[in-house]
Amino acid sequence: MKRLALIFCVSSCLWADPVRIPEEFTVVERFFSPISTFDASTDLAPVGVVRKRLLSWTPTFDLEDAQELPLATASTHFFAWGTVADVLDPNGEKIGWIEENVLRIIPWAEYRIFNKENQITAIAKMNLWGTHFELYHPDRAEEVYATISRPFIRLFRDHWTVQILNTSIFEENIIDPRLLILLAVFQTDKDARDRIRAELQDAIRRELDDFEAYRW
């Protein structure tokens, strides 16, 4: 049995309950869902669910535990280069935020992870193939806290595996573990938006080419 090593306490005005996150778990996009939905679970039990909010000015995701009690909400900024998302607890208090580094050629993606005091606590860098994140110390890349990986071939949905390599970072709440789940979700959402944008650009280009050919 996998040891349940990571604990964070989430409370609202009505309830307070410790939530345990295992050292290894998956974040899997659902095949059929009217809105973008992800299930976080181990081989033994569900951990939580993330759902994209249907009515929102910017991409917003709600994280709930296995009993559908709220754990966090993550909303992206409207005016921002790349993905910048604030993560709030059920009381509306910031627990941290995620900022994409858009000034890069490679790798596929890179994010900075901040705590509630706006201090950078980790870098999440993806490999060239877009399959593997390493979450590491902002000044010491060899000090890896966790990995988030997915298969190279993905049919219709994403399937992330999260592995915790340094449990003390999360047990001491230097990095809130909810950010790991939401980072994987936001990368999937970004990939989907990039695909749609590329398809629209290709469609517009074809229409313009057809128009030019018809005009001449």
FENVEN-V126987 format. One record per residue. N is the residue number from 0. SS is DSSP state (A for helix, B for strand, O for the rest). PSI is psi as a letter, one per 20 degrees, with the letter a starting at -180 (NA if undefined). D_FIRST is the distance of its C-alpha to the first C-alpha in Angstrom with 1 decimal. Layout:
n=<N:N>
ss=<SS:SS>
psi=<PSI:PSI>
d_first=<D_FIRST:D_FIRST>
This chain:
n=<0:1:2:3:4:5:6:7:8:9:10:11:12:13:14:15:16:17:18:19:20:21:22:23:24:25:26:27:28:29:30:31:32:33:34:35:36:37:38:39:40:41:42:43:44:45:46:47:48:49:50:51:52:53:54:55:56:57:58:59:60:61:62:63:64:65:66:67:68:69:70:71:72:73:74:75:76:77:78:79:80:81:82:83:84:85:86:87:88:89:90:91:92:93:94:95:96:97:98:99:100:101:102:103:104:105:106:107:108:109:110:111:112:113:114:115:116:117:118:119:120:121:122:123:124:125:126:127:128:129:130:131:132:133:134:135:136:137:138:139:140:141:142:143:144:145:146:147:148:149:150:151:152:153:154:155:156:157:158:159:160:161:162:163:164:165:166:167:168:169:170:171:172:173:174:175:176:177:178:179:180:181:182:183:184:185:186:187:188:189:190:191:192:193:194:195:196:197:198:199:200:201:202:203:204:205:206:207:208:209:210:211:212:213:214:215>
ss=<O:O:O:O:O:B:B:B:B:B:B:O:O:O:O:B:B:B:B:B:B:O:O:B:B:B:B:B:B:O:O:O:O:O:O:O:B:B:B:B:B:O:O:O:O:B:B:B:B:B:B:B:O:O:O:O:O:O:O:B:B:B:B:B:B:O:O:O:O:B:B:B:B:B:B:B:O:O:O:O:O:O:O:B:B:B:B:B:O:O:O:O:O:B:B:B:B:B:B:B:O:O:O:O:O:O:O:O:O:B:B:B:B:B:B:O:O:O:O:B:B:B:B:B:B:B:O:O:O:O:O:B:B:B:B:B:O:O:O:O:O:O:O:B:B:B:B:B:B:B:O:O:O:O:O:O:O:O:B:B:B:B:B:B:O:O:A:A:A:A:A:O:O:O:O:O:O:A:A:A:A:A:A:A:A:A:A:A:A:A:A:A:A:A:A:A:A:A:A:A:A:A:A:A:A:A:A:A:A:A:A:A:A:A:A:O>
psi=<p:p:p:o:h:p:p:q:p:p:q:a:i:h:r:p:p:p:p:p:p:r:h:p:r:q:o:p:p:q:g:o:p:h:q:p:q:p:p:p:r:a:i:h:q:q:g:r:p:p:p:p:p:g:o:q:h:r:p:p:q:p:p:q:a:h:j:k:q:p:h:r:p:p:p:q:q:g:n:q:o:a:p:o:p:p:p:q:r:h:j:j:p:p:i:a:r:p:p:p:o:i:m:q:g:q:a:g:q:p:q:p:p:q:a:i:j:k:p:p:i:q:p:o:p:q:r:h:i:k:i:o:q:p:o:r:p:h:i:n:h:i:n:p:h:r:q:o:q:r:q:g:o:p:o:i:r:q:n:q:p:p:p:p:h:n:h:h:h:h:h:j:k:h:p:p:i:h:h:g:g:h:g:g:g:h:g:g:g:g:g:g:h:h:g:g:g:h:g:g:g:g:g:g:g:g:g:g:g:h:g:g:h:h:h:NA>
d_first=<0.0:3.8:6.3:9.0:11.9:14.8:16.9:20.3:22.6:24.7:27.7:30.8:33.9:32.4:28.9:26.4:22.7:19.9:17.7:14.2:13.4:10.2:10.8:10.9:12.3:15.3:18.7:20.6:24.2:25.3:27.7:30.1:30.6:34.0:32.7:30.3:26.8:23.3:19.9:17.1:13.6:10.1:9.2:8.3:11.2:14.3:14.9:18.6:21.8:24.6:28.0:31.2:34.0:36.8:39.7:39.6:42.1:39.4:35.8:33.7:30.1:28.5:24.9:23.6:20.3:18.8:21.6:24.2:25.1:26.5:24.7:27.1:30.0:30.9:34.5:36.3:39.8:42.8:44.8:42.6:42.3:39.0:36.0:36.2:33.9:33.8:30.6:31.3:29.4:30.3:33.3:34.7:34.0:33.1:29.8:30.6:31.9:31.6:34.6:35.1:37.3:39.8:42.1:40.5:41.2:37.9:34.9:34.0:32.9:32.6:31.8:32.4:30.0:31.8:30.9:32.9:35.6:36.2:35.0:33.4:30.0:28.7:29.9:28.0:29.6:29.1:30.1:33.2:31.5:30.0:26.4:24.8:25.0:24.6:24.6:26.4:28.8:32.1:34.1:31.8:30.4:28.6:26.4:23.8:21.5:19.6:20.1:20.5:21.3:22.5:24.1:27.8:28.8:28.0:29.5:30.4:27.3:25.1:21.4:20.0:16.8:16.3:14.8:15.3:16.9:18.6:16.7:19.9:22.0:20.1:19.4:23.2:24.0:26.0:24.7:23.5:20.2:21.9:24.2:21.6:21.2:24.9:25.8:24.2:26.0:29.3:29.2:28.9:31.6:33.8:33.5:34.6:37.5:38.6:38.6:40.7:43.0:43.6:44.3:46.8:48.5:48.8:50.3:52.8:53.8:54.5:56.6:58.6:59.1:60.3:62.6:64.1:64.7:66.4:68.5:70.0>
